[in-house]
Amino acid sequence: MEAKTANTTRKVSKLAQNIIGSEIIKLAAEVNEKIKNGQHVYNFTIGDFNPKIFPIPAELKQAIIDEYLADETNYPAADGMLPLREAVSKLLKERGNLDYATDEILIAAGARPVIYSIFRTLVDEGDTVIFPVPSWNNNHYSYLNHAKQVMIDAGPESNFMPTAEHIKPHIKGASLLALCSPQNPTGTVFTKEGLTEICDMVIEENNRRGENEKPLYLMYDQIYWALTYGDTQHYNPVSLRPEMKKYTVFVDGISKSLAATGVRVGWSMGPKLVIDKMKSLLNHVGAWAPKAEQLATAKYLSDLKRYDLFLVGQKNNFTNVWMVFIKVFLS
Ligand SMILES: Cc1ncc(COP(=O)(O)O)c(C=O)c1O
């Protein structure tokens, strides 16, 4: 009888009933409404780019149009189009100091489905997921997976980045450590020493677990890595500690590097077994990047000098926008 009452008052699943949309998207919508109503607001909420100021590369735009004109409109390969996985593999090798074969790379419709599938693939109900706060959306992905959330308070003393010391008390038996560098929303990055200490701790915990226990994996979201400039250096766990390749699943893509948030091309690289399972999972969601966008991105990335030049242009663009902002702010 009680169950019947509950079912009639609740019209959707428990999961849907309690789901909360992304706070930052809500905030951004409120800010956009203010801008629409004529208020002068500097919008620092969401990691999106005004395409009038930060357009995608012209060659990428043209390549996307060309692929559609060539009728590349059917299903893409489930793990992503081979030319794109080849281009990503080369980009990672030549610019990211990472060695990943094409069957260790999965393409998806941006970083979000990649993160969703990492959580789905690695986290069981009740498993512990550790992540720092502030950070981006880990609370929601944990919720969707019925995970136990351990939030690490990363304050100004550690540049808003979590340290091995912060994490250590929580790692025994945890399933996933979710890290991001450069970090949204702080823009801060891991130091070489800080990330190395975390890697050593993850390796030690996994050596303690042995072969029959599910490992502690590290989700490493480096979607902003190409936007580091000047003295700021990006580090990744696998280059620092090659043994971390067994435990690290990366989140990456063109949304931020090519100012292409609406183009929807992202990728993950990690252990083949994990990538294969993520592929199967994403098959049921259908969150593939469109075939034309994939082929166009592959073409664009085939010329890494052009990619480098675009990033230099973006840096100058950022500087100009900041100069305008500071001038207006001080006037
Ligand atoms: C840290 C971080 N990861 C992932 C994403 C999502 O990227 P995408 O637009 O490729 O889904 C964002 C978007 O703002 C982000 O800030």
Ligand as a Chemical Component Dictionary entry (heavy atoms), coordinates in Angstrom:
data_LIG
# 
_chem_comp.id                   LIG 
_chem_comp.type                 NON-POLYMER 
_chem_comp.pdbx_formal_charge   0 
_chem_comp.three_letter_code    LIG 
# 
loop_
_chem_comp_atom.comp_id 
_chem_comp_atom.atom_id 
_chem_comp_atom.alt_atom_id 
_chem_comp_atom.type_symbol 
_chem_comp_atom.charge 
_chem_comp_atom.model_Cartn_x 
_chem_comp_atom.model_Cartn_y 
_chem_comp_atom.model_Cartn_z 
_chem_comp_atom.pdbx_ordinal 
LIG C1 C1 C 0 36.986 20.595 -16.272 1  
LIG C2 C2 C 0 35.995 20.357 -17.358 2  
LIG N1 N1 N 0 35.896 19.126 -17.890 3  
LIG C3 C3 C 0 35.021 18.860 -18.867 4  
LIG C4 C4 C 0 34.185 19.838 -19.358 5  
LIG C5 C5 C 0 33.201 19.491 -20.433 6  
LIG O1 O1 O 0 33.735 19.664 -21.692 7  
LIG P1 P1 P 0 32.874 19.347 -23.015 8  
LIG O2 O2 O 0 32.242 20.634 -23.419 9  
LIG O3 O3 O 0 33.888 18.858 -24.001 10 
LIG O4 O4 O 0 31.876 18.321 -22.672 11 
LIG C6 C6 C 0 34.242 21.134 -18.837 12 
LIG C7 C7 C 0 33.349 22.168 -19.351 13 
LIG O5 O5 O 0 33.280 23.287 -18.920 14 
LIG C8 C8 C 0 35.181 21.402 -17.826 15 
LIG O6 O6 O 0 35.297 22.610 -17.309 16 
# 
loop_
_chem_comp_bond.comp_id 
_chem_comp_bond.atom_id_1 
_chem_comp_bond.atom_id_2 
_chem_comp_bond.value_order 
_chem_comp_bond.pdbx_ordinal 
LIG C1 C2 SING 1  
LIG C2 N1 SING 2  
LIG C2 C8 DOUB 3  
LIG N1 C3 DOUB 4  
LIG C3 C4 SING 5  
LIG C4 C5 SING 6  
LIG C4 C6 DOUB 7  
LIG C5 O1 SING 8  
LIG O1 P1 SING 9  
LIG P1 O2 DOUB 10 
LIG P1 O3 SING 11 
LIG P1 O4 SING 12 
LIG C6 C7 SING 13 
LIG C6 C8 SING 14 
LIG C7 O5 DOUB 15 
LIG C8 O6 SING 16 
# 
